[in-house]
């Protein structure tokens, strides 16, 4: 009835008033089991108020408001519809009404405080989100700037490589043309030498008297027959403007892909301090002193020797969303080898109330059997677990040196046993299992755990 599984439910509700409404709606989700006597709900109501007060004092306003809301819903709307409500003790009902009058203003004030808290949290969230977006935008701009700078540098490198390739090509062309020119000049010079070194011809005596006019045809002939020297032109520097683009691109490095390494932090509302994921059922952790069983067995030694069961009540405090067993109360009782029945419950309740304790379950011995929950044990524990989902049943088997810490399986055992009307020892289906070892229990070293024996008071 008071399982606190609401913490993560309102994480994404940003509107403060919507969050408050959601919290109120959750607090009104209370159902009652008409097979459970009203007096058990009245007892549970007292412990709900104790838990709410602890949460309030510790500054955990949400769980405090939830429990106050459940208390109001339970006793204003739900329990009065119980078939046996009118047969409840008048003094108990009157005391409950007094507590309701005190709880109403507390719940209203908490509701107002929570709304104001949500407004502050939402403003902080908006500021944080804007800051985050600004940081992301700045990071994006910085990365783009780096990318652009890298692109420019790579383009400059590519242009440089292209220019160097062009210059190498031009130098090669110039060298080739110079070599061609030299070779041509050599060929011309060789032809000239061949002409000057031709065979002598006897021209006769008159030839020596020939004048320039007569030699002119020969001279002119020689002059005109000499090939003209053609100097190859040097190609202009921009001749190789159309170099193969592929070769240029192949020489330029590939631009690496840009990687955005920025991460956007999630902005979460911390709507609760307590953990709700400590067990597979979202139950709060139950701290059990490791010395508890040994101390209880010492109290039960005489009964164990006589093959009689002994039972006790587990009680303690709530601290920082964890339950701490601080007391084992051994009430007046009668027992057999396989049963145990408490007597004078009012004395037990007086002790619990006077020490401001919360009931967390029960413990009993199996003098001659192993540690398990019998059909009678299942029904006994059902009444505890209906009132508090975290309630545990510790079974000590001194003969087999076993200790088990059990609970009804919420999906199978609890609904089946709560609807079972049979009494005494009877058969229940074994599969799927009706009980299991608790996974929300943590053993702690606490030699100060108190075992209060109320049998002789």
DAZISUL-V797535 format. One record per residue. N is the residue number from 1. PHI is phi in whole degrees, 0 to 359 (NA if undefined). Layout:
n=N phi=PHI
n=N phi=PHI
//
This chain:
n=1 phi=NA
n=2 phi=238
n=3 phi=297
n=4 phi=266
n=5 phi=248
n=6 phi=263
n=7 phi=307
n=8 phi=278
n=9 phi=293
n=10 phi=253
n=11 phi=297
n=12 phi=261
n=13 phi=271
n=14 phi=269
n=15 phi=290
n=16 phi=304
n=17 phi=290
n=18 phi=293
n=19 phi=295
n=20 phi=296
n=21 phi=298
n=22 phi=297
n=23 phi=294
n=24 phi=297
n=25 phi=297
n=26 phi=296
n=27 phi=293
n=28 phi=268
n=29 phi=276
n=30 phi=234
n=31 phi=235
n=32 phi=238
n=33 phi=258
n=34 phi=292
n=35 phi=278
n=36 phi=266
n=37 phi=295
n=38 phi=305
n=39 phi=299
n=40 phi=290
n=41 phi=290
n=42 phi=296
n=43 phi=296
n=44 phi=297
n=45 phi=299
n=46 phi=299
n=47 phi=286
n=48 phi=298
n=49 phi=294
n=50 phi=295
n=51 phi=295
n=52 phi=299
n=53 phi=296
n=54 phi=296
n=55 phi=301
n=56 phi=298
n=57 phi=297
n=58 phi=279
n=59 phi=86
n=60 phi=270
n=61 phi=291
n=62 phi=298
n=63 phi=298
n=64 phi=297
n=65 phi=296
n=66 phi=302
n=67 phi=291
n=68 phi=297
n=69 phi=295
n=70 phi=296
n=71 phi=299
n=72 phi=297
n=73 phi=298
n=74 phi=299
n=75 phi=265
n=76 phi=263
n=77 phi=253
n=78 phi=273
n=79 phi=297
n=80 phi=301
n=81 phi=273
n=82 phi=292
n=83 phi=303
n=84 phi=257
n=85 phi=298
n=86 phi=292
n=87 phi=269
n=88 phi=292
n=89 phi=298
n=90 phi=299
n=91 phi=295
n=92 phi=293
n=93 phi=296
n=94 phi=296
n=95 phi=296
n=96 phi=294
n=97 phi=294
n=98 phi=297
n=99 phi=294
n=100 phi=300
n=101 phi=297
n=102 phi=282
n=103 phi=285
n=104 phi=306
n=105 phi=295
n=106 phi=296
n=107 phi=296
n=108 phi=295
n=109 phi=295
n=110 phi=298
n=111 phi=299
n=112 phi=295
n=113 phi=298
n=114 phi=293
n=115 phi=298
n=116 phi=297
n=117 phi=297
n=118 phi=294
n=119 phi=298
n=120 phi=298
n=121 phi=297
n=122 phi=292
n=123 phi=299
n=124 phi=296
n=125 phi=296
n=126 phi=297
n=127 phi=298
n=128 phi=297
n=129 phi=292
n=130 phi=297
n=131 phi=298
n=132 phi=297
n=133 phi=296
n=134 phi=296
n=135 phi=296
n=136 phi=294
n=137 phi=296
n=138 phi=295
n=139 phi=295
n=140 phi=296
n=141 phi=298
n=142 phi=296
n=143 phi=294
n=144 phi=294
n=145 phi=295
n=146 phi=297
n=147 phi=296
n=148 phi=293
n=149 phi=298
n=150 phi=296
n=151 phi=296
n=152 phi=296
n=153 phi=297
n=154 phi=292
n=155 phi=293
n=156 phi=297
n=157 phi=296
n=158 phi=296
n=159 phi=297
n=160 phi=297
n=161 phi=297
n=162 phi=295
n=163 phi=296
n=164 phi=297
n=165 phi=295
n=166 phi=296
n=167 phi=295
n=168 phi=298
n=169 phi=295
n=170 phi=295
n=171 phi=297
n=172 phi=296
n=173 phi=293
n=174 phi=299
n=175 phi=297
n=176 phi=294
n=177 phi=293
n=178 phi=296
n=179 phi=297
n=180 phi=296
n=181 phi=293
n=182 phi=298
n=183 phi=298
n=184 phi=295
n=185 phi=296
n=186 phi=297
n=187 phi=297
n=188 phi=296
n=189 phi=297
n=190 phi=294
n=191 phi=298
n=192 phi=295
n=193 phi=295
n=194 phi=298
n=195 phi=291
n=196 phi=287
n=197 phi=254
n=198 phi=287
n=199 phi=291
n=200 phi=284
n=201 phi=241
n=202 phi=284
n=203 phi=268
n=204 phi=89
n=205 phi=295
n=206 phi=290
n=207 phi=294
n=208 phi=285
n=209 phi=265
n=210 phi=294
n=211 phi=267
n=212 phi=301
n=213 phi=294
n=214 phi=286
n=215 phi=277
n=216 phi=303
n=217 phi=301
n=218 phi=293
n=219 phi=296
n=220 phi=296
n=221 phi=296
n=222 phi=298
n=223 phi=294
n=224 phi=282
n=225 phi=280
n=226 phi=285
n=227 phi=295
n=228 phi=281
n=229 phi=273
n=230 phi=252
n=231 phi=272
n=232 phi=294
n=233 phi=280
n=234 phi=276
n=235 phi=298
n=236 phi=296
n=237 phi=296
n=238 phi=264
n=239 phi=293
n=240 phi=260
n=241 phi=287
n=242 phi=256
n=243 phi=296
n=244 phi=300
n=245 phi=297
n=246 phi=296
n=247 phi=294
n=248 phi=293
n=249 phi=294
n=250 phi=294
n=251 phi=277
n=252 phi=271
n=253 phi=292
n=254 phi=283
n=255 phi=289
n=256 phi=291
n=257 phi=295
n=258 phi=282
n=259 phi=243
n=260 phi=278
n=261 phi=270
n=262 phi=285
n=263 phi=236
n=264 phi=266
n=265 phi=291
n=266 phi=283
n=267 phi=252
n=268 phi=247
n=269 phi=271
n=270 phi=273
n=271 phi=278
n=272 phi=201
n=273 phi=268
n=274 phi=287
n=275 phi=267
n=276 phi=242
n=277 phi=244
n=278 phi=281
n=279 phi=216
n=280 phi=292
n=281 phi=257
n=282 phi=71
n=283 phi=275
n=284 phi=290
n=285 phi=286
n=286 phi=255
n=287 phi=272
n=288 phi=248
n=289 phi=299
n=290 phi=293
n=291 phi=275
n=292 phi=299
n=293 phi=298
n=294 phi=297
n=295 phi=294
n=296 phi=292
n=297 phi=296
n=298 phi=294
n=299 phi=295
n=300 phi=270
n=301 phi=305
n=302 phi=296
n=303 phi=297
n=304 phi=297
n=305 phi=296
n=306 phi=267
n=307 phi=59
n=308 phi=239
n=309 phi=291
n=310 phi=232
n=311 phi=233
n=312 phi=211
n=313 phi=253
n=314 phi=269
n=315 phi=217
n=316 phi=177
n=317 phi=233
n=318 phi=255
n=319 phi=219
n=320 phi=50
n=321 phi=69
n=322 phi=241
n=323 phi=268
n=324 phi=238
n=325 phi=284
n=326 phi=245
n=327 phi=223
n=328 phi=241
n=329 phi=258
n=330 phi=255
n=331 phi=278
n=332 phi=300
n=333 phi=198
n=334 phi=235
n=335 phi=209
n=336 phi=231
n=337 phi=291
n=338 phi=220
n=339 phi=217
n=340 phi=206
n=341 phi=232
n=342 phi=280
n=343 phi=234
n=344 phi=51
n=345 phi=300
n=346 phi=298
n=347 phi=295
n=348 phi=297
n=349 phi=293
n=350 phi=299
n=351 phi=296
n=352 phi=299
n=353 phi=290
n=354 phi=291
n=355 phi=258
n=356 phi=55
n=357 phi=261
n=358 phi=239
n=359 phi=280
n=360 phi=245
n=361 phi=139
n=362 phi=210
n=363 phi=221
n=364 phi=206
n=365 phi=259
n=366 phi=242
n=367 phi=303
n=368 phi=235
n=369 phi=237
n=370 phi=283
n=371 phi=274
n=372 phi=198
n=373 phi=252
n=374 phi=285
n=375 phi=298
n=376 phi=292
n=377 phi=299
n=378 phi=300
n=379 phi=291
n=380 phi=299
n=381 phi=289
n=382 phi=303
n=383 phi=295
n=384 phi=288
n=385 phi=287
n=386 phi=295
n=387 phi=283
n=388 phi=213
n=389 phi=301
n=390 phi=276
n=391 phi=303
n=392 phi=238
n=393 phi=237
n=394 phi=260
n=395 phi=242
n=396 phi=252
n=397 phi=242
n=398 phi=296
n=399 phi=297
n=400 phi=257
n=401 phi=54
n=402 phi=239
n=403 phi=222
n=404 phi=242
n=405 phi=242
n=406 phi=240
n=407 phi=209
n=408 phi=287
n=409 phi=292
n=410 phi=299
n=411 phi=274
n=412 phi=230
n=413 phi=296
n=414 phi=297
n=415 phi=294
n=416 phi=290
n=417 phi=291
n=418 phi=294
n=419 phi=263
n=420 phi=282
n=421 phi=258
n=422 phi=282
n=423 phi=242
n=424 phi=70
n=425 phi=282
n=426 phi=207
n=427 phi=268
n=428 phi=242
n=429 phi=298
n=430 phi=270
n=431 phi=236
n=432 phi=291
n=433 phi=303
n=434 phi=269
n=435 phi=221
n=436 phi=209
n=437 phi=289
n=438 phi=290
n=439 phi=256
n=440 phi=258
n=441 phi=262
n=442 phi=232
n=443 phi=282
n=444 phi=229
n=445 phi=276
n=446 phi=211
n=447 phi=292
n=448 phi=271
n=449 phi=302
n=450 phi=260
n=451 phi=251
n=452 phi=263
n=453 phi=269
n=454 phi=264
n=455 phi=290
n=456 phi=253
n=457 phi=274
//
